[in-house]
């Protein structure tokens, strides 16, 4: 295995470990979500993302709340809408 492949495997492992952590910092949240750090800071500034700032300086994010926040604006697929409509019609 060449060095690039090993580095890629290590990055994959790191991403998986971050996904298991309950509390994330800005860098970890950036890796977890794919958002840039500057975008995360912008979301915090606009109070659009759930965060904690216990000491007044360092930002922390609860992964569970971030997952809920990300999925809060989900949309149904065409197939899900069709199934829901069929269930409503059967009533």
C-alpha positions, 0 to 999 in steps of 0.5 A: 500500500502506498503512502497516499492510500495509507493517508486516505485510510487514516483520514477515513478512520478519523472521520469515522471517529469524529462521527462517534464523538458526542461533542465537537469543536469547530474543526471537528464539526467542519469535518463532520458536516463538510461545512467550512469553518467560516460558514460554521462561524457565520451560522453561529453568528446568525444563531442558525445552528445549535451551539454552546459557548461555556467559557465565552470563547470556545464553541462546542456543538452537540453532535445529536443536536447537529444531526437533528438540525441538519435533518430538520429541513428534510423533504419527502421524495416523490415516492414518499409523497405518493405513498402518503397520498395513497394512505390518505386516499384509503381512509 
